[in-house]
Amino acid sequence: MKSRVISGAIMVAILLPILYFGGIVYALGVGLLATVAFKEMIDVKKDCKIPTIMKIVGLVCMLMLTYVNVDGRSILFGLSYETLSIVFLLLLAPTVFLSKKNYKIADAFYLSAVTIFLGTIFNLFIMLFNESKILFIMVIIIASATDIFALLGGMLIGRHKLTPISPKKTVEGAVVGTLISTIISTTYYMTLIGDVSLIKLILIIIVLSIMGQIGDLFFSLIKRENDVKDFSNLIPGHGGVLDRIDSIIFVLITFVFLMQYL
């Protein structure tokens, strides 16, 4: 617990200046997180044999997706087909030339999925931040408050197991996490912006909180299927980058879809 608290304090001390300065500092920080997350997703799949050169190609493509069209307006239009076409060609075509044992079709598709998934996610991290820091911080609050209070609620009153995917999670904890996250996030939004129907805002935040918990379970399932406890040991007491942002990823994806209703 001590190492978890210390690591958490260090993460906050690092992230706050990055969020404050924004711009190129924030973009570079996101790129660093994306690089670590990419390595974690590749390393977690023990039965996936990908040549080093293709890992490098995948990383470059992932960063290209991360930094393409990062102005806030791009949220409305998405990534270009030209960019996606280049990624697919660079990652799939080499299967014809590399040894079958070294780079199988299944490995190529896994690398492509990881590259496009993470590239899109971290592109959204930059775009939403550039569009509205207030909304970006609300996404972080929803995911973080849900995680924290679901854990505390489960410890205090948890009785019924939520899912076999994560035995420590409880129905009571999930409800408490969503309830308190909704109260905190609604107060935050209404205080700083407040130009939306309260009922609509509450419903949106509840959906986002639930999706955050689904994201947590999704990444837990990836670890479970690959027999690992954490994606990495980068952050003592917390695991890796993906262990920290798993719920944020699903909240962010859902929020980009729902933000048109705010």
C-alpha positions as MATLAB code, in Angstrom:
seq = 'MKSRVISGAIMVAILLPILYFGGIVYALGVGLLATVAFKEMIDVKKDCKIPTIMKIVGLVCMLMLTYVNVDGRSILFGLSYETLSIVFLLLLAPTVFLSKKNYKIADAFYLSAVTIFLGTIFNLFIMLFNESKILFIMVIIIASATDIFALLGGMLIGRHKLTPISPKKTVEGAVVGTLISTIISTTYYMTLIGDVSLIKLILIIIVLSIMGQIGDLFFSLIKRENDVKDFSNLIPGHGGVLDRIDSIIFVLITFVFLMQYL';
ca = [
       0.000    0.000    0.000;
       2.850    2.380    0.857;
       4.487    1.964   -2.556;
       1.087    2.430   -4.213;
       0.527    5.748   -2.416;
       4.059    6.992   -3.135;
       3.801    6.011   -6.821;
       0.399    7.706   -7.042;
       1.799   10.930   -5.591;
       4.718   10.858   -8.036;
       2.341   10.303  -10.980;
       0.218   13.276   -9.936;
       3.338   15.442   -9.514;
       4.415   14.543  -13.061;
       1.017   14.816  -14.732;
      -0.129   18.153  -13.288;
       2.639   20.250  -14.937;
       2.091   18.402  -18.231;
      -1.633   19.194  -18.130;
      -0.932   22.781  -17.096;
       1.537   23.582  -19.890;
      -0.340   21.609  -22.560;
       0.774   22.130  -26.163;
       3.900   20.307  -27.256;
       4.671   19.231  -23.684;
       1.328   17.455  -23.397;
       1.599   15.970  -26.903;
       5.047   14.546  -26.149;
       3.778   13.156  -22.850;
       0.924   11.382  -24.644;
       3.391   10.014  -27.182;
       5.532    8.588  -24.383;
       2.496    6.954  -22.756;
       1.427    5.581  -26.140;
       4.875    4.061  -26.702;
       4.861    2.323  -23.318;
       1.279    1.120  -23.806;
       2.211   -0.276  -27.223;
       5.086   -2.255  -25.716;
       2.827   -3.576  -22.959;
       0.193   -4.773  -25.428;
       2.794   -6.498  -27.581;
       4.629   -8.090  -24.641;
       1.478   -9.380  -22.930;
       0.736  -11.711  -25.857;
       3.325  -14.399  -25.147;
       2.252  -16.674  -27.993;
       2.512  -13.873  -30.550;
       5.878  -13.854  -32.347;
       6.476  -10.554  -34.070;
       9.891   -9.717  -35.596;
      11.629   -6.702  -34.066;
      11.506   -4.830  -37.372;
       7.709   -5.213  -37.504;
       7.392   -4.039  -33.891;
       9.284   -0.902  -34.897;
       7.063   -0.434  -37.951;
       3.985   -0.921  -35.767;
       5.242    1.610  -33.233;
       5.921    4.209  -35.938;
       2.462    3.644  -37.424;
       0.861    3.903  -33.988;
       2.579    7.229  -33.313;
       1.587    8.439  -36.775;
      -2.051    7.707  -35.917;
      -1.602    9.379  -32.538;
      -0.427   12.662  -34.019;
      -2.484   12.900  -37.218;
      -5.300   15.498  -37.208;
      -5.045   16.460  -33.551;
      -7.092   19.666  -33.617;
     -10.372   19.361  -31.739;
     -12.499   19.637  -34.882;
     -11.071   16.333  -36.145;
     -13.235   14.508  -33.614;
     -16.106   15.108  -36.021;
     -14.327   13.654  -39.034;
     -12.111   10.890  -37.664;
      -8.925    9.430  -39.098;
      -8.408    9.495  -42.843;
      -8.725    6.386  -44.979;
      -5.358    7.249  -46.495;
      -3.662    6.963  -43.103;
      -5.399    3.686  -42.256;
      -4.529    2.273  -45.680;
      -0.841    3.005  -45.147;
      -0.939    1.303  -41.746;
      -2.626   -1.819  -43.102;
      -0.203   -2.087  -46.024;
       2.891   -1.640  -43.852;
       1.781   -4.210  -41.282;
       0.068   -6.855  -43.426;
       2.055   -6.936  -46.670;
       5.345   -8.117  -45.024;
       3.711  -11.474  -44.180;
       4.310  -12.422  -47.815;
       8.052  -11.818  -47.585;
       8.939  -12.808  -44.014;
       9.252  -16.392  -42.874;
       5.937  -17.988  -41.937;
       7.387  -19.037  -38.592;
       8.507  -15.504  -37.792;
       5.460  -13.479  -38.795;
       2.182  -15.319  -39.187;
      -1.070  -13.852  -40.472;
      -2.571  -14.005  -36.958;
       0.434  -12.089  -35.592;
       0.090   -9.468  -38.318;
      -3.583   -8.947  -37.536;
      -2.856   -8.692  -33.798;
      -0.153   -6.107  -34.454;
      -2.521   -4.196  -36.746;
      -5.307   -4.247  -34.161;
      -3.006   -3.021  -31.384;
      -1.533   -0.318  -33.617;
      -4.854    1.086  -34.796;
      -6.584    0.725  -31.423;
      -3.870    2.490  -29.423;
      -3.181    5.042  -32.162;
      -6.849    6.000  -32.230;
      -7.138    6.111  -28.432;
      -4.119    8.353  -27.890;
      -5.165   10.520  -30.825;
      -8.411   11.078  -28.905;
      -6.404   11.934  -25.789;
      -4.805   14.815  -27.684;
      -7.888   15.903  -29.627;
     -10.240   16.117  -26.652;
      -7.599   17.949  -24.614;
      -7.168   20.469  -27.443;
     -10.939   20.810  -27.833;
     -11.741   21.358  -24.147;
      -9.524   20.885  -21.104;
     -12.613   21.040  -18.892;
     -14.256   18.117  -20.682;
     -10.993   16.175  -20.790;
     -10.557   16.541  -17.034;
     -14.171   15.441  -16.536;
     -13.389   12.196  -18.363;
     -10.479   11.630  -15.973;
     -12.673   12.438  -12.959;
     -15.432   10.038  -14.025;
     -13.031    7.135  -14.541;
     -10.897    7.825  -11.466;
     -13.786    8.471   -9.066;
     -15.547    5.334  -10.265;
     -12.418    3.222   -9.726;
     -11.633    4.645   -6.293;
     -15.134    4.515   -4.820;
     -15.961    1.146   -6.397;
     -12.902   -0.207   -4.592;
     -13.846    1.450   -1.293;
     -17.500    0.448   -1.629;
     -16.526   -3.136   -2.323;
     -14.237   -3.210    0.702;
     -16.866   -1.739    3.037;
     -20.168   -3.256    1.933;
     -19.333   -5.615   -0.942;
     -21.143   -8.956   -0.687;
     -22.048  -10.084   -4.193;
     -19.385  -10.841   -6.802;
     -19.754   -8.794   -9.963;
     -17.978  -11.091  -12.443;
     -15.532  -14.025  -12.561;
     -13.193  -11.858  -14.637;
     -12.194   -9.914  -11.533;
     -13.189  -11.796   -8.338;
     -12.533   -8.810   -6.039;
     -15.111   -6.597   -7.767;
     -18.600   -6.547   -6.269;
     -22.034   -5.394   -7.358;
     -22.221   -3.099   -4.330;
     -18.843   -1.569   -5.157;
     -19.867   -0.953   -8.763;
     -23.057    0.809   -7.647;
     -21.234    2.941   -5.072;
     -18.544    3.859   -7.610;
     -21.104    4.938  -10.210;
     -23.222    6.844   -7.672;
     -20.397    8.885   -6.135;
     -18.666    9.425   -9.482;
     -21.933   10.777  -10.874;
     -22.342   13.189   -7.948;
     -18.751   14.473   -8.206;
     -18.725   14.744  -12.006;
     -22.154   16.377  -12.200;
     -21.113   18.976   -9.635;
     -17.882   19.603  -11.568;
     -19.650   20.089  -14.910;
     -22.521   22.205  -13.590;
     -20.106   24.449  -11.701;
     -17.778   25.107  -14.655;
     -20.166   24.905  -17.624;
     -23.745   24.209  -16.539;
     -25.487   24.754  -19.889;
     -27.214   21.378  -20.132;
     -30.266   19.593  -18.764;
     -29.384   18.126  -15.362;
     -31.237   14.880  -16.103;
     -29.426   14.483  -19.425;
     -26.051   15.160  -17.795;
     -26.654   12.626  -15.021;
     -27.704    9.936  -17.501;
     -24.618   10.564  -19.651;
     -22.281   10.378  -16.653;
     -23.902    7.158  -15.420;
     -23.338    5.585  -18.840;
     -19.731    6.795  -18.869;
     -19.116    5.422  -15.368;
     -20.503    2.030  -16.351;
     -18.402    2.006  -19.528;
     -15.329    2.817  -17.454;
     -15.952   -0.290  -15.363;
     -16.436   -2.340  -18.519;
     -13.093   -1.017  -19.780;
     -11.444   -2.074  -16.537;
     -12.899   -5.578  -16.943;
     -11.934   -5.720  -20.631;
      -8.274   -5.116  -19.890;
      -8.451   -7.460  -16.880;
      -9.710  -10.131  -19.274;
      -6.723   -9.544  -21.563;
      -4.392  -10.091  -18.594;
      -6.359  -13.104  -17.397;
      -6.248  -14.772  -20.821;
      -2.475  -14.256  -20.940;
      -1.815  -15.303  -17.314;
      -0.291  -12.021  -16.118;
      -1.174   -9.901  -13.090;
      -0.184   -6.527  -14.576;
       0.736   -5.267  -18.029;
       4.169   -4.310  -16.657;
       5.970   -3.349  -13.457;
       6.664    0.223  -14.546;
       4.724    1.831  -11.682;
       5.304    0.142   -8.297;
       1.993   -0.859   -6.733;
       0.032    0.091   -9.847;
       1.403   -2.040  -12.676;
       1.841   -0.538  -16.117;
       0.408    2.356  -18.102;
      -2.543    0.284  -19.327;
      -3.329   -0.789  -15.772;
      -3.800    2.905  -14.922;
      -5.733    4.108  -17.964;
      -7.857    1.049  -18.783;
     -11.118    2.563  -17.550;
     -10.228    6.022  -18.910;
      -9.914    4.523  -22.409;
     -13.495    3.249  -22.465;
     -14.866    6.415  -20.859;
     -13.047    8.469  -23.505;
     -14.332    6.369  -26.406;
     -17.911    6.605  -25.139;
     -17.632   10.306  -24.309;
     -16.532   11.219  -27.824;
     -19.748    9.596  -29.057;
     -21.963   11.221  -26.393;
     -20.370   14.676  -26.193;
     -22.651   15.926  -28.982;
     -25.530   15.698  -26.486;
     -23.863   17.968  -23.901;
];
